[in-house]
Amino acid sequence: MRVLVLMFFCFNVLVIPFSYMNSAHSSKLLANCPMCQSTYEDKEVRLVGERGATRLFHCTCRSCGNAMLAIILETRGSISSVGLVTDLEPQDAIRFKDLVAISSNDCIQTHRLLKDKSKDFCQALLSPITHN
């Protein structure tokens, strides 16, 4: 099971003409790794998906080995982006991007389950893995 590390990074909001915002140029906005500040090479920034004015990129830093998912959104002449440090590989991000979103009911049910069964859950997490 893959677990996302929930570390968010907010990047600068830039005022850039819409004509500049295409797949080739938007990846150039992801210049540095947020963890070690190394400059990404072009091959380390991969467009994973697009929907309207939103683009999803996967970046892997060759220096520190950390990966990041970045969402870049263009709105009324500006570009904003949010990054999430992850353990996903690019192919994982491609596979997961079109799955059904987690609903608020899913979150509530998970909360209730953890609240009611937290001892069992913690024991399961801490127990050694047995292979059959």
Backbone bond lengths (Angstrom), bond angles and torsions (degrees), N, CA, C in turn:
res aa  C-N    CA-C-N  psi(-1)  N-CA   C-N-CA  omega(-1)  CA-C   N-CA-C  phi
1 M - - - 1.445 - - 1.520 109.23 -
2 R 1.308 116.86 131.13 1.457 122.02 178.41 1.527 109.52 -86.79
3 V 1.321 116.08 141.34 1.457 121.12 177.90 1.519 107.82 -123.71
4 L 1.298 116.91 129.98 1.454 120.97 176.73 1.515 109.22 -82.69
5 V 1.310 116.51 132.69 1.452 121.16 173.45 1.518 106.21 -81.24
6 L 1.318 117.49 121.34 1.458 121.00 -172.84 1.522 111.34 -88.68
7 M 1.308 115.34 76.64 1.455 121.97 173.69 1.522 106.57 -121.46
8 F 1.308 117.15 117.77 1.449 121.26 -178.48 1.520 109.85 -102.43
9 F 1.301 115.16 143.55 1.446 121.57 175.69 1.510 107.83 -125.98
10 C 1.296 117.41 127.66 1.461 121.04 175.76 1.516 107.41 -100.01
11 F 1.302 115.14 133.26 1.442 121.32 -179.25 1.516 109.36 -104.52
12 N 1.290 116.73 169.23 1.455 121.09 179.67 1.520 111.19 -61.54
13 V 1.304 114.90 145.36 1.458 120.52 170.99 1.521 105.79 -91.01
14 L 1.310 115.80 121.47 1.450 121.60 -175.16 1.512 110.47 -109.93
15 V 1.300 117.02 145.10 1.450 120.67 173.48 1.525 106.90 -97.66
16 I 1.332 114.97 110.97 1.456 122.09 -174.74 1.519 107.42 -136.57
17 P 1.325 118.50 139.29 1.471 119.65 178.66 1.525 111.65 -60.71
18 F 1.351 116.21 146.07 1.456 120.52 178.10 1.517 112.04 -56.12
19 S 1.321 117.97 -34.32 1.465 120.58 -177.24 1.527 111.67 -61.62
20 Y 1.336 116.83 -23.68 1.456 120.83 178.96 1.528 111.72 -78.46
21 M 1.322 116.22 -23.64 1.460 121.73 -171.51 1.518 111.21 -84.36
22 N 1.314 116.91 89.33 1.451 121.58 170.26 1.518 107.20 -135.88
23 S 1.297 117.52 176.26 1.460 120.56 -173.59 1.519 112.71 -56.67
24 A 1.311 117.20 -41.10 1.459 120.63 -177.60 1.523 110.96 -67.31
25 H 1.343 117.15 -44.18 1.454 120.04 -177.62 1.518 113.12 -76.87
26 S 1.318 118.16 -36.90 1.461 119.35 -176.08 1.512 111.63 -64.51
27 S 1.327 118.52 -30.47 1.463 119.30 176.98 1.522 111.08 -67.67
28 K 1.336 117.73 -24.56 1.470 121.18 178.19 1.523 111.39 -69.03
29 L 1.334 117.45 -20.87 1.461 120.55 177.36 1.517 111.48 -70.75
30 L 1.318 116.88 -19.80 1.464 122.02 178.27 1.522 107.32 -94.75
31 A 1.305 116.34 77.36 1.457 121.08 -170.92 1.524 113.77 -88.91
32 N 1.347 116.88 -38.41 1.465 119.92 -171.87 1.521 112.10 -126.65
33 C 1.317 115.29 146.78 1.457 122.13 173.90 1.535 108.51 -66.80
34 P 1.335 118.46 128.97 1.468 119.70 179.83 1.524 113.13 -70.61
35 M 1.320 117.53 -16.00 1.465 120.36 -178.20 1.528 112.67 -87.35
36 C 1.342 117.31 -44.29 1.467 119.84 -175.48 1.525 113.31 -121.57
37 Q 1.332 117.13 -2.91 1.460 124.44 177.88 1.535 114.22 68.22
38 S 1.336 118.07 10.66 1.465 120.54 174.71 1.522 109.38 -67.01
39 T 1.316 115.79 150.28 1.461 120.91 178.99 1.519 109.35 -79.81
40 Y 1.338 115.99 130.91 1.460 120.51 176.55 1.523 109.63 -72.68
41 E 1.316 116.35 141.74 1.459 121.34 168.20 1.523 107.31 -84.63
42 D 1.331 117.17 156.65 1.467 121.22 -178.18 1.523 112.28 -53.44
43 K 1.325 117.74 -39.97 1.461 120.55 -176.79 1.530 112.97 -70.70
44 E 1.340 117.32 -13.50 1.457 121.19 -179.94 1.535 112.95 -87.25
45 V 1.315 117.28 -10.38 1.467 122.62 -179.78 1.526 107.36 -111.84
46 R 1.320 115.31 115.39 1.468 120.17 -174.54 1.526 110.84 -121.94
47 L 1.325 116.20 127.48 1.450 121.15 175.16 1.522 107.83 -71.28
48 V 1.326 116.37 121.99 1.461 121.93 -177.25 1.524 111.06 -99.01
49 G 1.332 116.60 -35.09 1.457 119.13 -178.84 1.512 111.88 -168.04
50 E 1.325 114.86 159.88 1.464 122.41 177.87 1.515 108.81 -137.60
51 R 1.305 115.85 142.50 1.464 121.79 172.13 1.520 106.84 -148.20
52 G 1.315 116.17 108.65 1.456 120.20 -178.26 1.511 110.53 60.98
53 A 1.322 116.21 -124.29 1.460 121.98 -177.74 1.530 112.54 -91.36
54 T 1.316 117.34 9.00 1.465 121.70 -176.86 1.522 110.28 -109.95
55 R 1.322 116.01 135.09 1.457 121.24 177.65 1.528 109.44 -127.10
56 L 1.318 115.27 140.18 1.462 121.70 179.09 1.518 108.37 -112.37
57 F 1.333 116.09 125.02 1.456 121.90 179.92 1.523 110.06 -118.52
58 H 1.330 115.45 149.51 1.457 122.32 170.70 1.521 106.43 -114.76
59 C 1.326 116.03 128.26 1.467 121.32 -179.43 1.521 108.59 -122.62
60 T 1.317 116.18 136.20 1.459 121.42 176.45 1.523 108.52 -124.19
61 C 1.315 116.91 124.97 1.462 121.53 -178.26 1.531 110.36 -86.73
62 R 1.305 116.43 124.11 1.459 120.63 179.27 1.526 111.40 -72.20
63 S 1.344 117.99 -23.97 1.465 121.24 -177.05 1.522 113.10 -78.15
64 C 1.345 116.67 -51.74 1.471 119.37 -175.83 1.524 112.76 -105.24
65 G 1.346 117.52 -11.87 1.461 121.03 177.24 1.519 114.80 82.78
66 N 1.333 118.36 -1.82 1.465 120.77 178.69 1.516 110.67 -75.97
67 A 1.328 114.99 151.75 1.457 121.39 177.79 1.521 108.58 -119.14
68 M 1.333 115.09 154.66 1.452 121.13 -178.31 1.518 109.06 -142.65
69 L 1.336 115.69 140.69 1.450 121.35 167.26 1.517 105.95 -99.79
70 A 1.318 116.70 132.29 1.462 121.03 -179.99 1.516 109.25 -125.89
71 I 1.307 115.36 132.69 1.458 121.70 174.74 1.522 107.12 -107.12
72 I 1.323 115.61 125.58 1.454 121.13 177.25 1.519 107.45 -114.87
73 L 1.320 115.83 127.68 1.452 122.25 -176.91 1.518 109.57 -124.94
74 E 1.320 116.21 128.92 1.457 120.09 174.93 1.521 108.71 -100.31
75 T 1.325 115.88 132.13 1.463 120.91 177.91 1.515 109.32 -144.32
76 R 1.277 116.99 125.02 1.467 124.69 174.43 1.520 113.81 40.77
77 G 1.307 117.00 52.38 1.458 120.82 174.43 1.504 115.78 85.75
78 S 1.321 118.52 2.29 1.466 120.31 177.02 1.523 109.67 -126.67
79 I 1.299 114.61 164.09 1.455 121.14 179.56 1.518 107.69 -126.36
80 S 1.328 116.00 132.54 1.458 119.56 173.71 1.519 107.98 -125.89
81 S 1.311 115.03 155.42 1.464 118.61 -179.39 1.515 110.32 -145.70
82 V 1.308 114.20 152.08 1.463 122.28 176.22 1.520 106.32 -134.96
83 G 1.314 116.15 137.70 1.456 120.88 178.82 1.509 111.55 -118.47
84 L 1.307 115.69 153.20 1.449 122.88 -179.54 1.522 107.76 -136.50
85 V 1.322 117.15 118.19 1.461 120.38 176.30 1.520 107.70 -68.49
86 T 1.327 116.87 136.38 1.457 120.70 -173.06 1.523 110.74 -145.05
87 D 1.318 114.88 165.13 1.457 120.08 171.15 1.525 110.84 -103.56
88 L 1.317 117.30 5.63 1.462 120.82 179.58 1.521 111.18 -70.08
89 E 1.306 115.40 141.29 1.459 122.25 170.20 1.526 106.96 -84.81
90 P 1.343 118.61 161.93 1.473 119.36 179.28 1.524 113.24 -54.19
91 Q 1.330 118.05 -41.28 1.471 120.26 -179.09 1.530 111.70 -66.64
92 D 1.345 117.74 -30.77 1.467 120.93 175.13 1.525 110.21 -66.08
93 A 1.325 115.97 -44.22 1.460 120.29 -179.75 1.523 110.69 -62.16
94 I 1.312 116.84 -39.96 1.469 120.80 177.81 1.522 109.73 -62.95
95 R 1.321 117.07 -43.34 1.467 121.21 -178.77 1.528 112.06 -67.34
96 F 1.323 117.99 -39.03 1.457 121.98 -175.26 1.528 114.29 -83.67
97 K 1.317 118.32 -20.50 1.464 120.38 -171.06 1.521 113.61 -63.71
98 D 1.317 118.99 -27.03 1.458 121.43 -177.76 1.522 113.73 -101.85
99 L 1.325 117.61 7.25 1.456 120.07 177.56 1.528 110.13 -72.17
100 V 1.307 115.79 159.23 1.460 121.21 177.98 1.531 108.85 -64.00
101 A 1.316 116.13 135.73 1.463 121.59 -179.44 1.529 110.77 -66.77
102 I 1.309 115.73 152.03 1.460 121.32 175.37 1.523 107.67 -71.85
103 S 1.311 117.00 129.21 1.468 121.25 -177.24 1.529 110.35 -87.84
104 S 1.317 115.06 167.10 1.466 119.50 175.56 1.527 110.11 -63.97
105 N 1.333 117.50 -34.28 1.472 120.12 176.91 1.522 111.03 -64.58
106 D 1.340 117.29 -38.17 1.465 120.62 176.00 1.529 110.04 -59.24
107 C 1.319 116.40 -44.10 1.471 121.01 -179.98 1.527 111.27 -63.86
108 I 1.330 116.29 -43.06 1.471 120.34 179.69 1.524 110.36 -64.17
109 Q 1.330 117.51 -43.95 1.464 120.73 179.01 1.525 111.04 -63.09
110 T 1.332 117.04 -40.47 1.464 120.29 178.37 1.519 110.29 -65.19
111 H 1.325 116.80 -42.66 1.464 120.64 177.65 1.525 110.75 -58.42
112 R 1.330 116.23 -47.45 1.471 120.47 -179.73 1.521 111.45 -62.71
113 L 1.325 116.03 -42.14 1.460 120.08 179.00 1.526 110.86 -61.81
114 L 1.328 116.45 -46.27 1.463 119.39 179.30 1.521 112.03 -66.37
115 K 1.308 116.23 -36.41 1.465 120.28 178.47 1.527 110.50 -65.19
116 D 1.333 116.28 -45.25 1.465 121.03 -176.49 1.524 113.34 -79.75
117 K 1.311 117.06 -29.31 1.471 121.17 -174.04 1.521 112.69 -123.52
118 S 1.331 117.39 27.35 1.467 119.46 -174.43 1.529 112.62 -61.14
119 K 1.322 117.83 -36.54 1.467 119.93 179.31 1.518 110.29 -63.08
120 D 1.332 116.90 -46.88 1.466 120.70 178.54 1.527 111.11 -62.51
121 F 1.336 115.84 -40.49 1.459 120.67 -179.47 1.528 110.79 -63.39
122 C 1.327 117.00 -47.04 1.469 121.01 179.24 1.522 111.57 -62.99
123 Q 1.332 117.11 -40.95 1.463 120.31 178.07 1.528 110.80 -63.08
124 A 1.327 116.72 -40.62 1.468 120.46 178.72 1.528 110.71 -64.33
125 L 1.331 117.00 -39.88 1.464 119.93 179.21 1.521 111.90 -67.13
126 L 1.327 116.83 -35.58 1.457 120.70 -176.02 1.522 114.28 -88.65
127 S 1.321 117.03 -11.19 1.468 119.20 -178.57 1.517 110.16 -76.41
128 P 1.331 116.09 147.58 1.466 119.48 179.20 1.531 110.82 -64.86
129 I 1.309 114.67 147.48 1.465 120.59 178.56 1.522 108.06 -79.22
130 T 1.318 115.38 129.89 1.458 119.89 176.15 1.514 108.88 -110.34
131 H 1.310 115.61 135.09 1.462 121.65 178.84 1.516 109.07 -101.79
132 N 1.297 116.46 129.63 1.483 121.11 179.08 1.509 110.70 -86.65
